[in-house]
Amino acid sequence: MYSGTYPKYSEKLDINIENAMLISANLITYKHRNKFDLSLPLFNNKFVVNHFNKTKIQIYNPNKKYLLSFKGKRYLYGYGSETRNSLHYLHDGEEIILLTTCKHGNWEKYKDERCDNDNTEYDKYDYDSLLTNSIFCLVPRGRRLASYRFLEVLRFGCIPVILSNGWLLPFSEVIDWSEASIVYDEDNLYMLTDFLYSITEDEIMKMRKQVYVIYNNYFSSFQKIVNTITEILKDRISPAQARPHEVWNTYPGALNVDFSFSTEMRDFPFYQKLIEDFEFRNTYVVSILVSSHQPNFSSGSNLNRIFLQCTDSKLVSQIVLIWLSPATPPISIKKLHNIPVTILHPPHKDRGRAKFWHHAVYRNTDAILSLDENETIIKDEMNFAFDVWKSFPNTLVGYRAYSHNRIISAPEGSNIKNIVNNLDTDPGNRYSLVATSAVFYHKYYNYLYSRLSNLTHDTISRYTLKGSLCSEDIPMNMLVASITSAPPIKIGPRPFLPLSDTFSTHYRQIQTDLLENCFIELVDNTSTTDFPDFPLIHSMVRADPLLYKDDVDINRKKYKAMELVA
């Protein structure tokens, strides 16, 4: 993490690194070897232990009380003392709150005439409250160039003001810190407040949003810091698949964008604003999971109705059947209608990956509509949901929604703070998941779904065999939410879940119990889980077609058939 200890704090390493790569939290800009050595953030053991606790920082708070704040040690002598000893000249007790204390180490031996007053003022302010209510937060050098304060400031969504000449900021090889921090010359300290007052509100908002992006993507947990190191090294080793700076410095960050999937930014759901004249393809693929023992494609069957609606849609480019049925697909299936039909046979051992199978058949599409074979759907519902998806391509757009209802303390022996204990399977406006029996999503999520851990896929397979109707709902919704930090989108009008009408109360309870237990298993294995932060977020948004059920001329309604569904 750093070299040198009391009393010399020398930057010189005690070992000869020869041709080894140096990864350190205390690199000096003019000494590090570019694109070889790597800068870390300085963090302590407490941060490592609590790495599974993700802090949600607030992007916008109009009631920030302070322009600039700092609360920390004042060094009375030696390395790092000069800058911190000068901070009291800027402190005004109103918009500029810069507090230092002498109370550390053998301070009484070296105390000066300011110490008692500084210590008294220091104790008046709560540290967390100060960071929460400040626009800018000072990160001055301590005994070393790096400071624990850097991560703490980012965690509270405060814009860091760096006073540490020569410090190479963490991961600066890929992160553009000029968009999320102020690096200020220590020698011009007394001009700092005038400079900060000159920054406009628009510039402040852009920087605070960027602090949110950078912290949550790369610094919010110990695991993310480790992952960022490995991803930087991967980009060095494979420059042809290296992610550009735009990917590293925009949502959702490089850890969620794998150029092994594609080196074209248009093949990801996140970068429409970065690509000039970007438009999504105006067609989509319908993927149907077929798992019944005797699938029925005859006239009047539900599968045949889906085929007819796809043909009538004009926007469906092809149909993909995910064939899990023990029956042999009928030869005539590809000749039923004019839309090309492809049949995929996932290996039986990959049942947990089957529904969202990553396959080259989806290469020439952006959007996939995933359906179960017993799902009822009409053309207008499909096309309207596709229109909505094009406005929200990074998330799931579904027709039925439900909520993880209440959170309780984890059982004894669990390493996470909260788990889902029960699921709300009653109709309501508040939801956090959409049912994957009918859902639009971007093809990239098939790739990410296939890369979830074997433990996750084994859990999905096991609960599917137990008869759970919603085994794939949980990991797919959690996967997308963990990347977007946003809820899915619900399409209306639709009945809530088929469970309420189709099945008995006893069967509904079985389904609820299965879903609840599946949730707990997927979240509670903190050493191996793909979702340590429990990413699901509630929403009450519902996308309805324009003029739905309005008393106007029916010819003005683009999706008029949707009125009949409810």
C-alpha positions as CSV (number, residue, x, y, z in Angstrom):
1,M,0.0,0.0,0.0
2,Y,2.8,2.4,0.8
3,S,6.5,2.5,1.8
4,G,8.2,4.1,4.8
5,T,7.1,4.5,8.4
6,Y,7.7,6.8,11.3
7,P,9.8,8.8,11.7
8,K,11.3,9.1,8.1
9,Y,8.4,8.1,5.9
10,S,10.8,7.5,3.1
11,E,9.4,6.7,-0.4
12,K,12.3,4.4,-1.1
13,L,11.4,0.7,-1.2
14,D,13.4,-1.6,0.9
15,I,13.5,-4.2,-1.9
16,N,14.8,-4.3,-5.4
17,I,11.8,-4.7,-7.7
18,E,13.9,-5.1,-10.8
19,N,11.4,-5.7,-13.7
20,A,8.4,-6.4,-11.4
21,M,5.3,-4.3,-11.7
22,L,4.7,-1.9,-8.8
23,I,1.1,-1.6,-7.5
24,S,1.0,1.0,-4.8
25,A,-1.3,3.6,-3.2
26,N,1.6,6.1,-2.9
27,L,3.0,6.5,-6.4
28,I,4.6,9.7,-7.5
29,T,3.7,11.1,-10.9
30,Y,7.2,11.6,-12.2
31,K,8.6,8.3,-10.8
32,H,6.0,5.8,-11.9
33,R,6.4,3.8,-15.2
34,N,3.6,4.7,-17.5
35,K,1.2,1.8,-18.3
36,F,3.3,-0.5,-16.2
37,D,3.1,0.5,-12.5
38,L,-0.5,0.9,-11.2
39,S,-1.9,3.3,-8.6
40,L,-4.3,2.1,-5.9
41,P,-6.6,4.0,-3.5
42,L,-5.4,3.8,0.1
43,F,-7.8,1.8,2.2
44,N,-7.7,0.1,5.6
45,N,-8.7,-3.3,7.0
46,K,-12.2,-2.1,8.0
47,F,-12.9,-1.4,4.3
48,V,-11.9,-4.9,3.3
49,V,-14.0,-6.6,6.0
50,N,-17.1,-4.6,5.0
51,H,-16.6,-4.9,1.3
52,F,-20.1,-6.4,0.8
53,N,-21.8,-3.3,2.1
54,K,-22.4,-1.0,-0.9
55,T,-23.0,2.7,-0.1
56,K,-25.5,4.4,-2.3
57,I,-24.4,8.0,-2.7
58,Q,-26.8,10.9,-3.5
59,I,-26.1,12.7,-6.8
60,Y,-28.1,15.8,-6.1
61,N,-28.9,17.5,-2.8
62,P,-30.0,21.2,-3.3
63,N,-29.5,21.9,0.4
64,K,-25.8,21.4,0.7
65,K,-24.7,23.7,3.6
66,Y,-21.0,24.0,3.0
67,L,-18.9,24.8,0.0
68,L,-15.7,23.2,1.4
69,S,-15.0,21.1,4.4
70,F,-12.3,19.1,6.1
71,K,-11.9,17.4,9.4
72,G,-8.7,15.6,10.3
73,K,-5.3,15.6,12.1
74,R,-3.0,18.5,12.2
75,Y,0.7,17.5,12.2
76,L,2.7,19.7,14.5
77,Y,6.1,18.8,13.0
78,G,7.7,16.8,10.2
79,Y,6.3,15.4,6.9
80,G,2.9,16.7,5.9
81,S,2.7,19.4,8.6
82,E,3.0,22.5,6.4
83,T,-0.3,22.2,4.4
84,R,-2.5,21.1,7.2
85,N,-1.1,23.8,9.5
86,S,-2.2,26.5,7.1
87,L,-5.8,25.3,6.7
88,H,-7.1,27.4,9.6
89,Y,-6.5,30.6,7.5
90,L,-9.3,29.6,5.2
91,H,-11.8,28.4,7.8
92,D,-14.7,30.9,8.2
93,G,-17.1,28.8,10.3
94,E,-20.0,29.3,7.7
95,E,-19.4,28.0,4.2
96,I,-15.8,26.9,4.7
97,I,-15.3,24.4,7.5
98,L,-11.7,23.3,7.9
99,L,-11.1,21.6,11.2
100,T,-7.9,20.1,12.6
101,T,-7.0,18.5,15.9
102,C,-3.7,18.1,17.6
103,K,-4.9,15.1,19.7
104,H,-2.9,12.2,18.2
105,G,0.5,10.7,19.0
106,N,2.7,12.5,21.5
107,W,0.9,15.8,20.8
108,E,1.1,17.4,24.3
109,K,4.9,17.5,23.9
110,Y,4.7,19.6,20.8
111,K,1.4,21.5,21.3
112,D,1.3,25.1,20.2
113,E,-0.9,28.1,21.2
114,R,-3.6,27.0,18.7
115,C,-4.1,23.5,19.8
116,D,-6.7,24.0,22.5
117,N,-8.9,26.2,20.4
118,D,-8.5,23.8,17.4
119,N,-9.4,20.8,19.5
120,T,-12.5,22.5,20.9
121,E,-13.8,23.6,17.4
122,Y,-13.0,20.1,16.0
123,D,-15.3,18.4,18.5
124,K,-18.3,20.5,17.5
125,Y,-18.8,18.9,14.1
126,D,-19.8,15.3,13.2
127,Y,-17.6,13.9,10.5
128,D,-20.2,12.1,8.4
129,S,-22.6,15.0,8.6
130,L,-19.9,17.3,7.4
131,L,-19.2,15.2,4.3
132,T,-22.8,14.7,3.6
133,N,-23.5,18.5,3.6
134,S,-20.5,19.6,1.6
135,I,-20.1,20.3,-2.1
136,F,-16.3,20.0,-2.1
137,C,-14.2,18.0,0.4
138,L,-10.5,18.6,1.0
139,V,-8.1,15.7,0.6
140,P,-4.8,17.1,1.7
141,R,-1.6,15.0,1.9
142,G,-0.8,13.6,5.3
143,R,2.5,12.0,6.2
144,R,2.3,10.5,2.8
145,L,0.9,11.6,-0.5
146,A,-2.1,9.3,-0.4
147,S,-4.8,9.5,2.2
148,Y,-7.6,7.3,3.6
149,R,-9.8,10.4,3.2
150,F,-9.9,10.1,-0.6
151,L,-12.2,7.0,-0.5
152,E,-14.3,8.4,2.3
153,V,-15.0,11.6,0.4
154,L,-16.0,9.7,-2.7
155,R,-18.3,7.5,-0.6
156,F,-20.3,10.5,0.5
157,G,-20.7,11.8,-3.0
158,C,-18.5,14.9,-2.3
159,I,-16.2,16.3,-4.9
160,P,-12.6,15.7,-3.7
161,V,-10.2,18.7,-3.8
162,I,-6.7,17.2,-3.9
163,L,-3.9,19.0,-2.1
164,S,-1.0,16.6,-2.6
165,N,1.5,17.7,-5.2
166,G,2.9,14.8,-7.2
167,W,0.4,12.1,-6.1
168,L,-0.7,9.8,-8.9
169,L,-4.4,9.4,-8.4
170,P,-5.9,5.9,-8.2
171,F,-6.4,4.1,-11.6
172,S,-5.6,7.4,-13.4
173,E,-4.4,5.3,-16.3
174,V,-8.1,4.8,-17.2
175,I,-10.1,7.2,-15.1
176,D,-10.3,10.9,-16.1
177,W,-10.1,12.5,-12.7
178,S,-10.4,16.0,-14.2
179,E,-14.2,15.3,-14.6
180,A,-14.7,14.3,-10.9
181,S,-12.1,16.1,-8.8
182,I,-10.1,19.3,-8.3
183,V,-6.3,18.8,-8.3
184,Y,-5.0,22.0,-6.7
185,D,-1.4,23.2,-6.2
186,E,-0.5,23.2,-2.5
187,D,1.6,26.3,-3.0
188,N,-1.4,28.3,-4.0
189,L,-3.5,27.2,-1.0
190,Y,-4.7,30.7,-0.1
191,M,-6.3,31.2,-3.6
192,L,-8.3,27.9,-3.3
193,T,-11.6,29.3,-2.0
194,D,-11.8,32.0,-4.7
195,F,-11.2,29.3,-7.3
196,L,-14.0,27.1,-5.9
197,Y,-16.5,30.0,-5.8
198,S,-15.8,30.5,-9.6
199,I,-17.1,27.0,-10.5
200,T,-20.7,27.1,-11.9
201,E,-23.6,25.0,-10.7
202,D,-23.7,23.1,-14.0
203,E,-20.1,22.2,-13.7
204,I,-20.6,21.1,-10.1
205,M,-23.6,18.9,-11.1
206,K,-21.5,17.2,-13.8
207,M,-18.7,16.5,-11.4
208,R,-21.0,15.1,-8.8
209,K,-22.6,12.8,-11.3
210,Q,-19.2,11.7,-12.3
211,V,-18.2,11.0,-8.7
212,Y,-21.2,8.8,-8.5
213,V,-20.3,6.9,-11.6
214,I,-16.6,6.4,-10.7
215,Y,-17.1,5.5,-7.0
216,N,-20.0,3.0,-7.6
217,N,-18.2,1.4,-10.6
218,Y,-14.7,1.0,-9.2
219,F,-14.3,1.9,-5.5
220,S,-17.5,1.0,-3.6
221,S,-16.1,-2.4,-2.4
222,F,-12.8,-4.2,-2.0
223,Q,-13.9,-6.6,-4.7
224,K,-14.5,-3.8,-7.2
225,I,-11.0,-2.4,-6.5
226,V,-9.5,-5.9,-7.2
227,N,-11.6,-6.3,-10.3
228,T,-10.6,-2.9,-11.6
229,I,-6.9,-3.9,-11.2
230,T,-7.4,-7.1,-13.2
231,E,-9.5,-5.4,-15.9
232,I,-6.8,-2.7,-16.4
233,L,-4.2,-5.5,-16.8
234,K,-6.4,-7.4,-19.2
235,D,-6.7,-4.2,-21.4
236,R,-2.9,-3.9,-21.4
237,I,-2.4,-7.6,-22.4
238,S,-5.1,-7.5,-25.1
239,P,-5.0,-4.0,-26.6
240,A,-7.3,-5.1,-29.5
241,Q,-10.1,-5.8,-26.9
242,A,-9.1,-2.8,-24.6
243,R,-12.0,-0.6,-23.6
244,P,-11.7,3.0,-24.7
245,H,-11.6,5.8,-22.1
246,E,-15.3,6.6,-22.9
247,V,-16.3,3.2,-21.6
248,W,-14.2,3.5,-18.4
249,N,-15.6,7.0,-17.6
250,T,-19.2,6.6,-18.4
251,Y,-22.1,4.6,-17.0
252,P,-22.1,1.6,-16.4
253,G,-18.3,1.4,-16.4
254,A,-15.7,-1.0,-17.8
255,L,-16.4,-3.8,-15.2
256,N,-19.8,-4.3,-16.8
257,V,-18.6,-4.0,-20.4
258,D,-16.7,-7.0,-21.8
259,F,-15.2,-6.5,-25.3
260,S,-14.9,-10.3,-25.5
261,F,-18.6,-10.0,-26.4
262,S,-18.0,-7.4,-29.0
263,T,-15.5,-4.6,-29.8
264,E,-18.3,-2.4,-31.2
265,M,-19.9,0.0,-28.8
266,R,-23.2,-0.1,-30.6
267,D,-23.6,-3.8,-29.5
268,F,-24.1,-2.7,-25.9
269,P,-27.2,-1.1,-24.5
270,F,-25.5,1.9,-22.8
271,Y,-23.8,4.1,-25.4
272,Q,-26.4,5.6,-27.7
273,K,-25.4,9.2,-26.6
274,L,-21.8,8.5,-27.4
275,I,-22.4,7.3,-31.0
276,E,-23.3,9.8,-33.6
277,D,-26.6,9.2,-35.4
278,F,-27.2,6.0,-33.4
279,E,-30.4,4.1,-33.9
280,F,-31.5,0.7,-32.7
281,R,-32.4,-1.9,-35.3
282,N,-36.2,-1.6,-35.9
283,T,-36.8,-5.3,-35.5
284,Y,-36.6,-7.8,-32.7
285,V,-36.2,-11.5,-32.1
286,V,-38.8,-13.6,-30.3
287,S,-37.3,-16.3,-28.1
288,I,-39.8,-19.0,-26.9
289,L,-38.9,-21.5,-24.1
290,V,-40.5,-24.8,-25.0
291,S,-40.4,-27.3,-22.1
292,S,-43.7,-29.2,-22.1
293,H,-43.7,-33.0,-22.8
294,Q,-45.8,-32.7,-25.9
295,P,-45.6,-29.2,-27.4
296,N,-48.7,-28.4,-29.5
297,F,-48.3,-26.3,-32.7
298,S,-51.6,-27.2,-34.2
299,S,-54.2,-24.6,-35.3
300,G,-55.8,-23.1,-32.2
301,S,-52.9,-23.9,-29.9
302,N,-51.2,-21.2,-27.8
303,L,-47.9,-21.7,-29.6
304,N,-49.6,-21.3,-33.0
305,R,-51.3,-18.1,-31.7
306,I,-47.9,-16.7,-30.7
307,F,-46.6,-17.5,-34.2
308,L,-49.6,-15.7,-35.8
309,Q,-49.1,-12.6,-33.7
310,C,-45.4,-12.5,-34.6
311,T,-46.3,-12.8,-38.3
312,D,-48.8,-10.0,-37.9
313,S,-46.3,-7.8,-36.0
314,K,-44.1,-7.0,-39.0
315,L,-41.3,-6.1,-36.6
316,V,-40.3,-9.7,-35.7
317,S,-37.2,-10.7,-37.7
318,Q,-37.1,-14.3,-36.5
319,I,-38.4,-16.8,-33.9
320,V,-36.0,-18.8,-31.7
321,L,-37.3,-21.9,-29.9
322,I,-35.3,-22.9,-26.8
323,W,-36.1,-26.6,-27.0
324,L,-36.1,-28.3,-23.6
325,S,-39.0,-30.7,-24.4
326,P,-38.2,-34.4,-24.5
327,A,-40.3,-34.6,-27.7
328,T,-38.8,-34.2,-31.1
329,P,-39.5,-30.9,-32.9
330,P,-41.9,-31.3,-35.8
331,I,-40.2,-31.1,-39.2
332,S,-42.9,-28.8,-40.5
333,I,-42.3,-26.2,-37.8
334,K,-40.1,-24.0,-40.1
335,K,-42.8,-24.0,-42.8
336,L,-45.7,-22.8,-40.7
337,H,-45.2,-19.1,-41.3
338,N,-43.1,-16.7,-43.2
339,I,-40.8,-15.8,-40.3
340,P,-37.5,-17.8,-40.0
341,V,-37.6,-20.3,-37.1
342,T,-34.4,-21.5,-35.4
343,I,-34.4,-24.3,-32.8
344,L,-31.7,-24.3,-30.1
345,H,-31.0,-27.4,-28.0
346,P,-29.1,-26.3,-24.8
347,P,-27.3,-29.1,-23.1
348,H,-29.3,-30.6,-20.3
349,K,-26.6,-29.8,-17.7
350,D,-27.0,-26.1,-18.7
351,R,-30.7,-25.9,-17.7
352,G,-30.0,-22.9,-15.6
353,R,-28.7,-21.0,-18.6
354,A,-31.2,-22.2,-21.2
355,K,-33.9,-19.5,-21.1
356,F,-31.3,-16.7,-21.7
357,W,-29.0,-18.8,-23.9
358,H,-26.1,-16.8,-25.4
359,H,-25.9,-17.8,-29.0
360,A,-24.8,-16.4,-32.4
361,V,-28.4,-16.6,-33.6
362,Y,-29.0,-13.2,-31.9
363,R,-26.0,-11.5,-33.6
364,N,-28.1,-9.3,-36.0
365,T,-30.6,-8.0,-33.4
366,D,-30.5,-5.6,-30.5
367,A,-33.7,-6.6,-28.7
368,I,-35.0,-10.0,-27.6
369,L,-38.6,-10.7,-26.5
370,S,-38.4,-13.8,-24.3
371,L,-41.7,-15.7,-23.9
372,D,-42.8,-18.9,-22.2
373,E,-44.8,-21.3,-24.4
374,N,-48.0,-20.8,-22.4
375,E,-47.8,-17.0,-22.4
376,T,-50.7,-15.2,-24.1
377,I,-49.7,-12.0,-26.0
378,I,-51.0,-9.9,-28.8
379,K,-49.2,-7.9,-31.6
380,D,-50.0,-4.5,-30.1
381,E,-48.5,-5.5,-26.7
382,M,-45.4,-6.7,-28.3
383,N,-44.8,-3.7,-30.5
384,F,-45.7,-1.2,-27.8
385,A,-43.3,-2.8,-25.4
386,F,-40.6,-2.7,-28.1
387,D,-41.2,1.1,-28.5
388,V,-40.8,1.5,-24.7
389,W,-37.7,-0.7,-24.7
390,K,-36.0,1.5,-27.3
391,S,-36.2,4.4,-24.8
392,F,-34.9,2.2,-21.9
393,P,-32.6,-0.4,-23.6
394,N,-30.4,-0.9,-20.5
395,T,-33.2,-2.4,-18.4
396,L,-35.9,-5.0,-18.5
397,V,-39.3,-4.2,-20.0
398,G,-42.0,-6.6,-18.9
399,Y,-45.7,-7.1,-18.7
400,R,-46.2,-8.5,-15.2
401,A,-44.4,-7.3,-12.1
402,Y,-44.1,-8.2,-8.5
403,S,-42.2,-7.1,-5.4
404,H,-39.8,-8.5,-2.8
405,N,-42.1,-7.5,0.0
406,R,-40.3,-7.2,3.3
407,I,-36.7,-7.3,4.4
408,I,-35.7,-8.8,7.8
409,S,-32.4,-9.4,9.6
410,A,-30.4,-12.2,8.3
411,P,-30.6,-15.5,10.2
412,E,-27.8,-16.5,12.6
413,G,-24.6,-17.4,10.7
414,S,-25.5,-15.3,7.7
415,N,-22.8,-12.8,6.5
416,I,-25.1,-10.3,4.8
417,K,-27.2,-7.7,6.5
418,N,-30.5,-8.3,4.8
419,I,-32.2,-11.0,2.9
420,V,-35.6,-11.4,1.4
421,N,-37.9,-13.3,3.7
422,N,-41.2,-13.1,1.8
423,L,-42.4,-12.1,-1.6
424,D,-45.5,-10.0,-2.4
425,T,-47.5,-12.0,-4.9
426,D,-50.6,-9.9,-4.7
427,P,-51.4,-7.3,-7.4
428,G,-50.1,-3.8,-6.6
429,N,-48.5,-0.7,-8.0
430,R,-45.2,-1.2,-6.3
431,Y,-42.8,-3.6,-7.9
432,S,-39.1,-4.5,-8.1
433,L,-39.1,-7.4,-10.6
434,V,-40.8,-8.2,-13.9
435,A,-41.8,-11.7,-14.8
436,T,-39.5,-13.2,-17.5
437,S,-42.4,-15.3,-18.9
438,A,-42.7,-12.2,-21.2
439,V,-39.9,-9.6,-21.2
440,F,-37.9,-7.4,-23.6
441,Y,-34.2,-7.1,-22.9
442,H,-30.9,-6.3,-24.8
443,K,-29.0,-9.3,-26.2
444,Y,-25.9,-8.3,-24.2
445,Y,-27.6,-9.6,-21.1
446,N,-27.7,-13.1,-22.5
447,Y,-23.9,-13.0,-22.5
448,L,-23.7,-11.7,-19.0
449,Y,-26.3,-14.2,-17.8
450,S,-24.2,-17.0,-19.3
451,R,-21.2,-15.8,-17.2
452,L,-23.0,-16.0,-13.8
453,S,-21.4,-18.4,-11.5
454,N,-22.0,-22.1,-11.7
455,L,-23.5,-21.9,-8.2
456,T,-26.2,-19.5,-9.4
457,H,-27.0,-21.6,-12.5
458,D,-27.1,-24.8,-10.4
459,T,-29.6,-23.1,-8.0
460,I,-31.8,-22.0,-11.0
461,S,-31.8,-25.5,-12.4
462,R,-32.6,-27.1,-9.0
463,Y,-35.6,-24.8,-8.4
464,T,-36.9,-25.3,-11.9
465,L,-36.9,-29.0,-11.4
466,K,-38.8,-28.4,-8.1
467,G,-41.6,-26.7,-10.2
468,S,-40.9,-23.1,-9.5
469,L,-42.4,-20.9,-12.2
470,C,-40.1,-18.0,-11.6
471,S,-36.6,-19.4,-11.2
472,E,-35.1,-17.3,-13.9
473,D,-36.9,-14.1,-12.8
474,I,-34.7,-13.6,-9.8
475,P,-31.2,-13.8,-11.3
476,M,-32.1,-11.9,-14.5
477,N,-33.7,-9.1,-12.6
478,M,-30.9,-8.9,-10.1
479,L,-28.2,-9.1,-12.9
480,V,-29.7,-6.1,-14.7
481,A,-30.4,-4.1,-11.6
482,S,-26.8,-4.6,-10.3
483,I,-25.5,-3.0,-13.5
484,T,-28.2,-0.2,-14.0
485,S,-28.9,0.6,-10.3
486,A,-32.4,1.1,-11.6
487,P,-35.7,-0.9,-11.6
488,P,-37.3,-2.6,-14.6
489,I,-40.2,-1.0,-16.6
490,K,-43.7,-2.4,-16.3
491,I,-46.0,-2.3,-19.4
492,G,-49.7,-1.9,-18.9
493,P,-52.4,-2.9,-19.0
494,R,-51.9,-6.5,-17.9
495,P,-53.2,-8.9,-15.2
496,F,-50.6,-9.2,-12.4
497,L,-49.6,-12.8,-12.4
498,P,-51.3,-16.0,-13.7
499,L,-51.1,-17.4,-10.2
500,S,-54.0,-15.3,-9.0
501,D,-56.5,-16.8,-11.4
502,T,-55.2,-20.0,-12.7
503,F,-53.9,-21.8,-9.6
504,S,-55.3,-22.7,-6.3
505,T,-54.4,-21.0,-3.0
506,H,-52.4,-24.1,-2.0
507,Y,-50.4,-24.0,-5.3
508,R,-49.8,-20.3,-5.0
509,Q,-48.3,-20.8,-1.5
510,I,-46.0,-23.5,-2.9
511,Q,-44.8,-21.1,-5.6
512,T,-44.3,-18.3,-3.1
513,D,-42.2,-20.6,-0.8
514,L,-40.1,-21.8,-3.7
515,L,-39.5,-18.2,-4.9
516,E,-38.6,-17.1,-1.4
517,N,-36.1,-19.9,-0.8
518,C,-34.6,-19.4,-4.2
519,F,-34.1,-15.7,-3.3
520,I,-32.4,-16.6,-0.1
521,E,-30.0,-19.0,-1.7
522,L,-29.0,-16.6,-4.4
523,V,-28.3,-13.7,-2.0
524,D,-27.0,-15.4,1.1
525,N,-23.8,-17.2,-0.3
526,T,-21.7,-14.1,0.2
527,S,-18.4,-15.8,-0.7
528,T,-19.7,-16.9,-4.1
529,T,-22.8,-15.0,-4.9
530,D,-23.1,-12.9,-8.0
531,F,-25.2,-10.4,-6.1
532,P,-23.6,-9.4,-2.8
533,D,-25.2,-5.9,-2.7
534,F,-28.9,-7.0,-3.2
535,P,-29.5,-4.7,-6.1
536,L,-33.3,-4.8,-6.5
537,I,-35.0,-1.4,-6.5
538,H,-38.7,-0.6,-6.1
539,S,-40.7,1.4,-8.7
540,M,-44.3,2.5,-9.3
541,V,-43.8,3.4,-13.0
542,R,-46.1,1.9,-15.6
543,A,-45.8,2.6,-19.3
544,D,-49.2,2.8,-20.9
545,P,-49.8,3.5,-24.6
546,L,-50.9,7.1,-25.5
547,L,-54.6,7.6,-25.4
548,Y,-55.2,4.2,-23.7
549,K,-58.9,4.0,-22.8
550,D,-59.4,7.7,-23.5
551,D,-62.8,8.6,-25.0
552,V,-61.5,9.6,-28.4
553,D,-61.7,8.4,-32.0
554,I,-60.4,4.8,-32.1
555,N,-58.4,5.6,-35.2
556,R,-56.2,7.9,-33.3
557,K,-55.0,5.1,-31.1
558,K,-51.9,3.3,-32.3
559,Y,-52.2,0.3,-29.9
560,K,-56.0,0.1,-29.6
561,A,-56.1,-3.7,-29.3
562,M,-54.4,-3.3,-25.9
563,E,-57.6,-2.0,-24.4
564,L,-59.1,-5.5,-24.8
565,V,-56.3,-7.3,-22.9
566,A,-57.2,-6.2,-19.4
